[in-house]
Amino acid sequence: MLYWNTIKINDVVEQLRQQGEDIDDKTLSHISLLPYKHVLPNGTYFIEDEGKG
């Protein structure tokens, strides 16, 4: 989940930059998802394959 969230944040930042927003890389270096309770960097994740019936 941490990886997915990181990818999504990157997507949002890139979209904002394409719209002309000035988002400094130095500012982004202070963003971390680790302080949040729902993030388990060493946890076990169960992902169901929605393609299987």
PDBQT receptor file of N, H, CA, C and O in Angstrom, charges set to zero:
ATOM      1  N   MET A   1       0.818  -1.196   0.000  1.00  0.00    +0.000 N 
ATOM      2  CA  MET A   1       0.000   0.000   0.000  1.00  0.00    +0.000 C 
ATOM      3  C   MET A   1       0.865   1.264   0.000  1.00  0.00    +0.000 C 
ATOM      4  O   MET A   1       0.514   2.271  -0.614  1.00  0.00    +0.000 OA
ATOM      5  N   LEU A   2       1.965   1.194   0.677  1.00  0.00    +0.000 N 
ATOM      6  H   LEU A   2       2.250   0.376   1.176  1.00  0.00    +0.000 HD
ATOM      7  CA  LEU A   2       2.864   2.342   0.713  1.00  0.00    +0.000 C 
ATOM      8  C   LEU A   2       3.358   2.671  -0.689  1.00  0.00    +0.000 C 
ATOM      9  O   LEU A   2       3.423   3.837  -1.078  1.00  0.00    +0.000 OA
ATOM     10  N   TYR A   3       3.705   1.636  -1.441  1.00  0.00    +0.000 N 
ATOM     11  H   TYR A   3       3.652   0.689  -1.125  1.00  0.00    +0.000 HD
ATOM     12  CA  TYR A   3       4.164   1.831  -2.814  1.00  0.00    +0.000 C 
ATOM     13  C   TYR A   3       3.056   2.454  -3.662  1.00  0.00    +0.000 C 
ATOM     14  O   TYR A   3       3.302   3.401  -4.409  1.00  0.00    +0.000 OA
ATOM     15  N   TRP A   4       1.837   1.925  -3.548  1.00  0.00    +0.000 N 
ATOM     16  H   TRP A   4       1.637   1.156  -2.941  1.00  0.00    +0.000 HD
ATOM     17  CA  TRP A   4       0.700   2.432  -4.321  1.00  0.00    +0.000 C 
ATOM     18  C   TRP A   4       0.457   3.904  -3.995  1.00  0.00    +0.000 C 
ATOM     19  O   TRP A   4       0.265   4.715  -4.901  1.00  0.00    +0.000 OA
ATOM     20  N   ASN A   5       0.464   4.253  -2.707  1.00  0.00    +0.000 N 
ATOM     21  H   ASN A   5       0.620   3.594  -1.971  1.00  0.00    +0.000 HD
ATOM     22  CA  ASN A   5       0.248   5.642  -2.300  1.00  0.00    +0.000 C 
ATOM     23  C   ASN A   5       1.332   6.557  -2.868  1.00  0.00    +0.000 C 
ATOM     24  O   ASN A   5       1.048   7.673  -3.303  1.00  0.00    +0.000 OA
ATOM     25  N   THR A   6       2.564   6.080  -2.860  1.00  0.00    +0.000 N 
ATOM     26  H   THR A   6       2.795   5.173  -2.507  1.00  0.00    +0.000 HD
ATOM     27  CA  THR A   6       3.673   6.868  -3.396  1.00  0.00    +0.000 C 
ATOM     28  C   THR A   6       3.486   7.118  -4.891  1.00  0.00    +0.000 C 
ATOM     29  O   THR A   6       3.711   8.228  -5.373  1.00  0.00    +0.000 OA
ATOM     30  N   ILE A   7       3.077   6.089  -5.616  1.00  0.00    +0.000 N 
ATOM     31  H   ILE A   7       2.894   5.187  -5.225  1.00  0.00    +0.000 HD
ATOM     32  CA  ILE A   7       2.830   6.237  -7.051  1.00  0.00    +0.000 C 
ATOM     33  C   ILE A   7       1.693   7.229  -7.298  1.00  0.00    +0.000 C 
ATOM     34  O   ILE A   7       1.785   8.061  -8.200  1.00  0.00    +0.000 OA
ATOM     35  N   LYS A   8       0.632   7.150  -6.512  1.00  0.00    +0.000 N 
ATOM     36  H   LYS A   8       0.556   6.474  -5.779  1.00  0.00    +0.000 HD
ATOM     37  CA  LYS A   8      -0.508   8.056  -6.684  1.00  0.00    +0.000 C 
ATOM     38  C   LYS A   8      -0.127   9.506  -6.378  1.00  0.00    +0.000 C 
ATOM     39  O   LYS A   8      -0.553  10.423  -7.080  1.00  0.00    +0.000 OA
ATOM     40  N   ILE A   9       0.673   9.711  -5.332  1.00  0.00    +0.000 N 
ATOM     41  H   ILE A   9       1.019   8.966  -4.762  1.00  0.00    +0.000 HD
ATOM     42  CA  ILE A   9       1.140  11.068  -5.010  1.00  0.00    +0.000 C 
ATOM     43  C   ILE A   9       1.956  11.609  -6.182  1.00  0.00    +0.000 C 
ATOM     44  O   ILE A   9       1.800  12.767  -6.568  1.00  0.00    +0.000 OA
ATOM     45  N   ASN A  10       2.818  10.781  -6.741  1.00  0.00    +0.000 N 
ATOM     46  H   ASN A  10       2.945   9.840  -6.428  1.00  0.00    +0.000 HD
ATOM     47  CA  ASN A  10       3.614  11.197  -7.895  1.00  0.00    +0.000 C 
ATOM     48  C   ASN A  10       2.715  11.581  -9.064  1.00  0.00    +0.000 C 
ATOM     49  O   ASN A  10       2.956  12.588  -9.729  1.00  0.00    +0.000 OA
ATOM     50  N   ASP A  11       1.678  10.782  -9.316  1.00  0.00    +0.000 N 
ATOM     51  H   ASP A  11       1.483   9.964  -8.775  1.00  0.00    +0.000 HD
ATOM     52  CA  ASP A  11       0.746  11.084 -10.403  1.00  0.00    +0.000 C 
ATOM     53  C   ASP A  11       0.069  12.440 -10.201  1.00  0.00    +0.000 C 
ATOM     54  O   ASP A  11      -0.069  13.217 -11.146  1.00  0.00    +0.000 OA
ATOM     55  N   VAL A  12      -0.344  12.714  -8.983  1.00  0.00    +0.000 N 
ATOM     56  H   VAL A  12      -0.232  12.083  -8.216  1.00  0.00    +0.000 HD
ATOM     57  CA  VAL A  12      -1.012  13.987  -8.676  1.00  0.00    +0.000 C 
ATOM     58  C   VAL A  12      -0.042  15.154  -8.867  1.00  0.00    +0.000 C 
ATOM     59  O   VAL A  12      -0.397  16.175  -9.457  1.00  0.00    +0.000 OA
ATOM     60  N   VAL A  13       1.173  14.998  -8.369  1.00  0.00    +0.000 N 
ATOM     61  H   VAL A  13       1.461  14.169  -7.889  1.00  0.00    +0.000 HD
ATOM     62  CA  VAL A  13       2.168  16.066  -8.494  1.00  0.00    +0.000 C 
ATOM     63  C   VAL A  13       2.473  16.337  -9.961  1.00  0.00    +0.000 C 
ATOM     64  O   VAL A  13       2.550  17.494 -10.374  1.00  0.00    +0.000 OA
ATOM     65  N   GLU A  14       2.648  15.281 -10.752  1.00  0.00    +0.000 N 
ATOM     66  H   GLU A  14       2.586  14.341 -10.416  1.00  0.00    +0.000 HD
ATOM     67  CA  GLU A  14       2.929  15.466 -12.176  1.00  0.00    +0.000 C 
ATOM     68  C   GLU A  14       1.767  16.139 -12.894  1.00  0.00    +0.000 C 
ATOM     69  O   GLU A  14       1.978  16.981 -13.768  1.00  0.00    +0.000 OA
ATOM     70  N   GLN A  15       0.543  15.773 -12.530  1.00  0.00    +0.000 N 
ATOM     71  H   GLN A  15       0.371  15.090 -11.821  1.00  0.00    +0.000 HD
ATOM     72  CA  GLN A  15      -0.632  16.399 -13.144  1.00  0.00    +0.000 C 
ATOM     73  C   GLN A  15      -0.688  17.882 -12.795  1.00  0.00    +0.000 C 
ATOM     74  O   GLN A  15      -0.966  18.711 -13.661  1.00  0.00    +0.000 OA
ATOM     75  N   LEU A  16      -0.427  18.221 -11.540  1.00  0.00    +0.000 N 
ATOM     76  H   LEU A  16      -0.201  17.547 -10.836  1.00  0.00    +0.000 HD
ATOM     77  CA  LEU A  16      -0.433  19.625 -11.128  1.00  0.00    +0.000 C 
ATOM     78  C   LEU A  16       0.660  20.411 -11.845  1.00  0.00    +0.000 C 
ATOM     79  O   LEU A  16       0.444  21.551 -12.257  1.00  0.00    +0.000 OA
ATOM     80  N   ARG A  17       1.824  19.806 -11.992  1.00  0.00    +0.000 N 
ATOM     81  H   ARG A  17       2.001  18.880 -11.658  1.00  0.00    +0.000 HD
ATOM     82  CA  ARG A  17       2.917  20.477 -12.709  1.00  0.00    +0.000 C 
ATOM     83  C   ARG A  17       2.541  20.728 -14.169  1.00  0.00    +0.000 C 
ATOM     84  O   ARG A  17       2.861  21.780 -14.723  1.00  0.00    +0.000 OA
ATOM     85  N   GLN A  18       1.869  19.771 -14.784  1.00  0.00    +0.000 N 
ATOM     86  H   GLN A  18       1.610  18.917 -14.334  1.00  0.00    +0.000 HD
ATOM     87  CA  GLN A  18       1.435  19.949 -16.174  1.00  0.00    +0.000 C 
ATOM     88  C   GLN A  18       0.419  21.078 -16.307  1.00  0.00    +0.000 C 
ATOM     89  O   GLN A  18       0.293  21.683 -17.372  1.00  0.00    +0.000 OA
ATOM     90  N   GLN A  19      -0.301  21.358 -15.230  1.00  0.00    +0.000 N 
ATOM     91  H   GLN A  19      -0.198  20.866 -14.365  1.00  0.00    +0.000 HD
ATOM     92  CA  GLN A  19      -1.286  22.441 -15.221  1.00  0.00    +0.000 C 
ATOM     93  C   GLN A  19      -0.653  23.774 -14.862  1.00  0.00    +0.000 C 
ATOM     94  O   GLN A  19      -1.341  24.791 -14.766  1.00  0.00    +0.000 OA
ATOM     95  N   GLY A  20       0.674  23.768 -14.663  1.00  0.00    +0.000 N 
ATOM     96  H   GLY A  20       1.233  22.942 -14.742  1.00  0.00    +0.000 HD
ATOM     97  CA  GLY A  20       1.381  25.011 -14.400  1.00  0.00    +0.000 C 
ATOM     98  C   GLY A  20       1.689  25.291 -12.939  1.00  0.00    +0.000 C 
ATOM     99  O   GLY A  20       2.246  26.343 -12.626  1.00  0.00    +0.000 OA
ATOM    100  N   GLU A  21       1.346  24.391 -12.046  1.00  0.00    +0.000 N 
ATOM    101  H   GLU A  21       0.894  23.536 -12.301  1.00  0.00    +0.000 HD
ATOM    102  CA  GLU A  21       1.641  24.585 -10.623  1.00  0.00    +0.000 C 
ATOM    103  C   GLU A  21       3.145  24.443 -10.389  1.00  0.00    +0.000 C 
ATOM    104  O   GLU A  21       3.792  23.579 -10.980  1.00  0.00    +0.000 OA
ATOM    105  N   ASP A  22       3.689  25.290  -9.531  1.00  0.00    +0.000 N 
ATOM    106  H   ASP A  22       3.163  25.992  -9.051  1.00  0.00    +0.000 HD
ATOM    107  CA  ASP A  22       5.103  25.225  -9.176  1.00  0.00    +0.000 C 
ATOM    108  C   ASP A  22       5.237  24.411  -7.897  1.00  0.00    +0.000 C 
ATOM    109  O   ASP A  22       4.940  24.897  -6.806  1.00  0.00    +0.000 OA
ATOM    110  N   ILE A  23       5.684  23.173  -8.041  1.00  0.00    +0.000 N 
ATOM    111  H   ILE A  23       5.924  22.778  -8.927  1.00  0.00    +0.000 HD
ATOM    112  CA  ILE A  23       5.854  22.284  -6.892  1.00  0.00    +0.000 C 
ATOM    113  C   ILE A  23       7.326  21.915  -6.825  1.00  0.00    +0.000 C 
ATOM    114  O   ILE A  23       7.843  21.200  -7.683  1.00  0.00    +0.000 OA
ATOM    115  N   ASP A  24       7.991  22.415  -5.795  1.00  0.00    +0.000 N 
ATOM    116  H   ASP A  24       7.571  22.996  -5.098  1.00  0.00    +0.000 HD
ATOM    117  CA  ASP A  24       9.425  22.257  -5.631  1.00  0.00    +0.000 C 
ATOM    118  C   ASP A  24       9.768  20.858  -5.108  1.00  0.00    +0.000 C 
ATOM    119  O   ASP A  24       9.116  20.364  -4.189  1.00  0.00    +0.000 OA
ATOM    120  N   ASP A  25      10.785  20.221  -5.688  1.00  0.00    +0.000 N 
ATOM    121  H   ASP A  25      11.316  20.622  -6.435  1.00  0.00    +0.000 HD
ATOM    122  CA  ASP A  25      11.218  18.903  -5.229  1.00  0.00    +0.000 C 
ATOM    123  C   ASP A  25      11.675  18.931  -3.770  1.00  0.00    +0.000 C 
ATOM    124  O   ASP A  25      11.507  17.951  -3.044  1.00  0.00    +0.000 OA
ATOM    125  N   LYS A  26      12.248  20.046  -3.349  1.00  0.00    +0.000 N 
ATOM    126  H   LYS A  26      12.384  20.842  -3.939  1.00  0.00    +0.000 HD
ATOM    127  CA  LYS A  26      12.706  20.158  -1.956  1.00  0.00    +0.000 C 
ATOM    128  C   LYS A  26      11.513  20.082  -0.996  1.00  0.00    +0.000 C 
ATOM    129  O   LYS A  26      11.606  19.473   0.069  1.00  0.00    +0.000 OA
ATOM    130  N   THR A  27      10.414  20.694  -1.374  1.00  0.00    +0.000 N 
ATOM    131  H   THR A  27      10.339  21.189  -2.239  1.00  0.00    +0.000 HD
ATOM    132  CA  THR A  27       9.197  20.630  -0.566  1.00  0.00    +0.000 C 
ATOM    133  C   THR A  27       8.673  19.202  -0.514  1.00  0.00    +0.000 C 
ATOM    134  O   THR A  27       8.261  18.728   0.545  1.00  0.00    +0.000 OA
ATOM    135  N   LEU A  28       8.685  18.516  -1.647  1.00  0.00    +0.000 N 
ATOM    136  H   LEU A  28       9.019  18.900  -2.507  1.00  0.00    +0.000 HD
ATOM    137  CA  LEU A  28       8.196  17.141  -1.696  1.00  0.00    +0.000 C 
ATOM    138  C   LEU A  28       9.040  16.193  -0.848  1.00  0.00    +0.000 C 
ATOM    139  O   LEU A  28       8.541  15.170  -0.379  1.00  0.00    +0.000 OA
ATOM    140  N   SER A  29      10.299  16.521  -0.652  1.00  0.00    +0.000 N 
ATOM    141  H   SER A  29      10.705  17.352  -1.033  1.00  0.00    +0.000 HD
ATOM    142  CA  SER A  29      11.170  15.650   0.137  1.00  0.00    +0.000 C 
ATOM    143  C   SER A  29      10.736  15.563   1.597  1.00  0.00    +0.000 C 
ATOM    144  O   SER A  29      11.209  14.694   2.330  1.00  0.00    +0.000 OA
ATOM    145  N   HIS A  30       9.845  16.448   2.026  1.00  0.00    +0.000 N 
ATOM    146  H   HIS A  30       9.461  17.153   1.431  1.00  0.00    +0.000 HD
ATOM    147  CA  HIS A  30       9.362  16.441   3.414  1.00  0.00    +0.000 C 
ATOM    148  C   HIS A  30       8.069  15.646   3.582  1.00  0.00    +0.000 C 
ATOM    149  O   HIS A  30       7.545  15.542   4.691  1.00  0.00    +0.000 OA
ATOM    150  N   ILE A  31       7.557  15.092   2.501  1.00  0.00    +0.000 N 
ATOM    151  H   ILE A  31       7.982  15.177   1.599  1.00  0.00    +0.000 HD
ATOM    152  CA  ILE A  31       6.322  14.316   2.566  1.00  0.00    +0.000 C 
ATOM    153  C   ILE A  31       6.655  12.874   2.919  1.00  0.00    +0.000 C 
ATOM    154  O   ILE A  31       7.530  12.263   2.306  1.00  0.00    +0.000 OA
ATOM    155  N   SER A  32       5.958  12.336   3.905  1.00  0.00    +0.000 N 
ATOM    156  H   SER A  32       5.248  12.833   4.404  1.00  0.00    +0.000 HD
ATOM    157  CA  SER A  32       6.133  10.935   4.279  1.00  0.00    +0.000 C 
ATOM    158  C   SER A  32       4.789  10.361   4.695  1.00  0.00    +0.000 C 
ATOM    159  O   SER A  32       4.021  11.008   5.406  1.00  0.00    +0.000 OA
ATOM    160  N   LEU A  33       4.510   9.144   4.248  1.00  0.00    +0.000 N 
ATOM    161  H   LEU A  33       5.134   8.618   3.670  1.00  0.00    +0.000 HD
ATOM    162  CA  LEU A  33       3.270   8.468   4.623  1.00  0.00    +0.000 C 
ATOM    163  C   LEU A  33       3.439   7.646   5.893  1.00  0.00    +0.000 C 
ATOM    164  O   LEU A  33       2.453   7.149   6.437  1.00  0.00    +0.000 OA
ATOM    165  N   LEU A  34       4.659   7.493   6.371  1.00  0.00    +0.000 N 
ATOM    166  H   LEU A  34       5.460   7.897   5.929  1.00  0.00    +0.000 HD
ATOM    167  CA  LEU A  34       4.916   6.601   7.500  1.00  0.00    +0.000 C 
ATOM    168  C   LEU A  34       4.279   7.014   8.830  1.00  0.00    +0.000 C 
ATOM    169  O   LEU A  34       3.980   6.128   9.631  1.00  0.00    +0.000 OA
ATOM    170  N   PRO A  35       4.051   8.304   9.117  1.00  0.00    +0.000 N 
ATOM    171  CA  PRO A  35       3.458   8.644  10.416  1.00  0.00    +0.000 C 
ATOM    172  C   PRO A  35       1.994   8.241  10.578  1.00  0.00    +0.000 C 
ATOM    173  O   PRO A  35       1.450   8.366  11.675  1.00  0.00    +0.000 OA
ATOM    174  N   TYR A  36       1.356   7.771   9.543  1.00  0.00    +0.000 N 
ATOM    175  H   TYR A  36       1.798   7.669   8.652  1.00  0.00    +0.000 HD
ATOM    176  CA  TYR A  36      -0.063   7.475   9.617  1.00  0.00    +0.000 C 
ATOM    177  C   TYR A  36      -0.315   6.048  10.082  1.00  0.00    +0.000 C 
ATOM    178  O   TYR A  36       0.385   5.122   9.671  1.00  0.00    +0.000 OA
ATOM    179  N   LYS A  37      -1.315   5.874  10.939  1.00  0.00    +0.000 N 
ATOM    180  H   LYS A  37      -1.883   6.626  11.273  1.00  0.00    +0.000 HD
ATOM    181  CA  LYS A  37      -1.624   4.578  11.546  1.00  0.00    +0.000 C 
ATOM    182  C   LYS A  37      -1.983   3.513  10.522  1.00  0.00    +0.000 C 
ATOM    183  O   LYS A  37      -1.680   2.338  10.728  1.00  0.00    +0.000 OA
ATOM    184  N   HIS A  38      -2.623   3.898   9.422  1.00  0.00    +0.000 N 
ATOM    185  H   HIS A  38      -2.869   4.853   9.255  1.00  0.00    +0.000 HD
ATOM    186  CA  HIS A  38      -3.075   2.904   8.456  1.00  0.00    +0.000 C 
ATOM    187  C   HIS A  38      -1.955   2.369   7.569  1.00  0.00    +0.000 C 
ATOM    188  O   HIS A  38      -2.176   1.444   6.787  1.00  0.00    +0.000 OA
ATOM    189  N   VAL A  39      -0.757   2.940   7.680  1.00  0.00    +0.000 N 
ATOM    190  H   VAL A  39      -0.578   3.691   8.315  1.00  0.00    +0.000 HD
ATOM    191  CA  VAL A  39       0.360   2.497   6.863  1.00  0.00    +0.000 C 
ATOM    192  C   VAL A  39       1.185   1.487   7.651  1.00  0.00    +0.000 C 
ATOM    193  O   VAL A  39       1.696   1.795   8.728  1.00  0.00    +0.000 OA
ATOM    194  N   LEU A  40       1.310   0.286   7.112  1.00  0.00    +0.000 N 
ATOM    195  H   LEU A  40       0.895   0.035   6.237  1.00  0.00    +0.000 HD
ATOM    196  CA  LEU A  40       2.087  -0.775   7.736  1.00  0.00    +0.000 C 
ATOM    197  C   LEU A  40       3.228  -1.160   6.792  1.00  0.00    +0.000 C 
ATOM    198  O   LEU A  40       3.058  -2.054   5.963  1.00  0.00    +0.000 OA
ATOM    199  N   PRO A  41       4.384  -0.503   6.903  1.00  0.00    +0.000 N 
ATOM    200  CA  PRO A  41       5.449  -0.750   5.935  1.00  0.00    +0.000 C 
ATOM    201  C   PRO A  41       5.965  -2.183   5.948  1.00  0.00    +0.000 C 
ATOM    202  O   PRO A  41       6.484  -2.656   4.936  1.00  0.00    +0.000 OA
ATOM    203  N   ASN A  42       5.837  -2.876   7.057  1.00  0.00    +0.000 N 
ATOM    204  H   ASN A  42       5.416  -2.492   7.879  1.00  0.00    +0.000 HD
ATOM    205  CA  ASN A  42       6.314  -4.253   7.154  1.00  0.00    +0.000 C 
ATOM    206  C   ASN A  42       5.164  -5.233   7.347  1.00  0.00    +0.000 C 
ATOM    207  O   ASN A  42       5.371  -6.357   7.804  1.00  0.00    +0.000 OA
ATOM    208  N   GLY A  43       3.973  -4.816   7.005  1.00  0.00    +0.000 N 
ATOM    209  H   GLY A  43       3.804  -3.903   6.633  1.00  0.00    +0.000 HD
ATOM    210  CA  GLY A  43       2.785  -5.630   7.239  1.00  0.00    +0.000 C 
ATOM    211  C   GLY A  43       2.550  -6.660   6.139  1.00  0.00    +0.000 C 
ATOM    212  O   GLY A  43       3.284  -6.727   5.153  1.00  0.00    +0.000 OA
ATOM    213  N   THR A  44       1.529  -7.443   6.335  1.00  0.00    +0.000 N 
ATOM    214  H   THR A  44       0.933  -7.390   7.136  1.00  0.00    +0.000 HD
ATOM    215  CA  THR A  44       1.109  -8.425   5.348  1.00  0.00    +0.000 C 
ATOM    216  C   THR A  44      -0.122  -7.894   4.648  1.00  0.00    +0.000 C 
ATOM    217  O   THR A  44      -1.057  -7.418   5.293  1.00  0.00    +0.000 OA
ATOM    218  N   TYR A  45      -0.124  -7.974   3.338  1.00  0.00    +0.000 N 
ATOM    219  H   TYR A  45       0.635  -8.361   2.814  1.00  0.00    +0.000 HD
ATOM    220  CA  TYR A  45      -1.224  -7.454   2.563  1.00  0.00    +0.000 C 
ATOM    221  C   TYR A  45      -1.860  -8.580   1.765  1.00  0.00    +0.000 C 
ATOM    222  O   TYR A  45      -1.161  -9.412   1.187  1.00  0.00    +0.000 OA
ATOM    223  N   PHE A  46      -3.166  -8.605   1.735  1.00  0.00    +0.000 N 
ATOM    224  H   PHE A  46      -3.735  -7.929   2.205  1.00  0.00    +0.000 HD
ATOM    225  CA  PHE A  46      -3.910  -9.599   0.994  1.00  0.00    +0.000 C 
ATOM    226  C   PHE A  46      -4.637  -8.884  -0.132  1.00  0.00    +0.000 C 
ATOM    227  O   PHE A  46      -5.515  -8.056   0.111  1.00  0.00    +0.000 OA
ATOM    228  N   ILE A  47      -4.274  -9.202  -1.344  1.00  0.00    +0.000 N 
ATOM    229  H   ILE A  47      -3.561  -9.874  -1.541  1.00  0.00    +0.000 HD
ATOM    230  CA  ILE A  47      -4.868  -8.549  -2.493  1.00  0.00    +0.000 C 
ATOM    231  C   ILE A  47      -5.612  -9.608  -3.294  1.00  0.00    +0.000 C 
ATOM    232  O   ILE A  47      -5.016 -10.574  -3.771  1.00  0.00    +0.000 OA
ATOM    233  N   GLU A  48      -6.908  -9.419  -3.435  1.00  0.00    +0.000 N 
ATOM    234  H   GLU A  48      -7.392  -8.635  -3.048  1.00  0.00    +0.000 HD
ATOM    235  CA  GLU A  48      -7.728 -10.368  -4.165  1.00  0.00    +0.000 C 
ATOM    236  C   GLU A  48      -7.642 -10.078  -5.651  1.00  0.00    +0.000 C 
ATOM    237  O   GLU A  48      -7.641  -8.921  -6.072  1.00  0.00    +0.000 OA
ATOM    238  N   ASP A  49      -7.570 -11.121  -6.427  1.00  0.00    +0.000 N 
ATOM    239  H   ASP A  49      -7.570 -12.061  -6.085  1.00  0.00    +0.000 HD
ATOM    240  CA  ASP A  49      -7.583 -10.986  -7.876  1.00  0.00    +0.000 C 
ATOM    241  C   ASP A  49      -9.026 -10.886  -8.331  1.00  0.00    +0.000 C 
ATOM    242  O   ASP A  49      -9.752 -11.880  -8.341  1.00  0.00    +0.000 OA
ATOM    243  N   GLU A  50      -9.443  -9.680  -8.710  1.00  0.00    +0.000 N 
ATOM    244  H   GLU A  50      -8.854  -8.873  -8.702  1.00  0.00    +0.000 HD
ATOM    245  CA  GLU A  50     -10.845  -9.457  -9.084  1.00  0.00    +0.000 C 
ATOM    246  C   GLU A  50     -11.220 -10.178 -10.366  1.00  0.00    +0.000 C 
ATOM    247  O   GLU A  50     -12.405 -10.338 -10.660  1.00  0.00    +0.000 OA
ATOM    248  N   GLY A  51     -10.231 -10.615 -11.134  1.00  0.00    +0.000 N 
ATOM    249  H   GLY A  51      -9.268 -10.486 -10.896  1.00  0.00    +0.000 HD
ATOM    250  CA  GLY A  51     -10.492 -11.302 -12.371  1.00  0.00    +0.000 C 
ATOM    251  C   GLY A  51     -10.941 -12.748 -12.171  1.00  0.00    +0.000 C 
ATOM    252  O   GLY A  51     -11.495 -13.371 -13.077  1.00  0.00    +0.000 OA
ATOM    253  N   LYS A  52     -10.694 -13.268 -10.975  1.00  0.00    +0.000 N 
ATOM    254  H   LYS A  52     -10.244 -12.762 -10.239  1.00  0.00    +0.000 HD
ATOM    255  CA  LYS A  52     -11.094 -14.661 -10.696  1.00  0.00    +0.000 C 
ATOM    256  C   LYS A  52     -12.463 -14.670 -10.050  1.00  0.00    +0.000 C 
ATOM    257  O   LYS A  52     -12.743 -13.859  -9.168  1.00  0.00    +0.000 OA
ATOM    258  N   GLY A  53     -13.319 -15.582 -10.486  1.00  0.00    +0.000 N 
ATOM    259  H   GLY A  53     -13.091 -16.241 -11.203  1.00  0.00    +0.000 HD
ATOM    260  CA  GLY A  53     -14.690 -15.597 -10.003  1.00  0.00    +0.000 C 
ATOM    261  C   GLY A  53     -14.866 -16.477  -8.867  1.00  0.00    +0.000 C 
ATOM    262  O   GLY A  53     -15.975 -16.597  -8.345  1.00  0.00    +0.000 OA
TER     263      GLY A  53
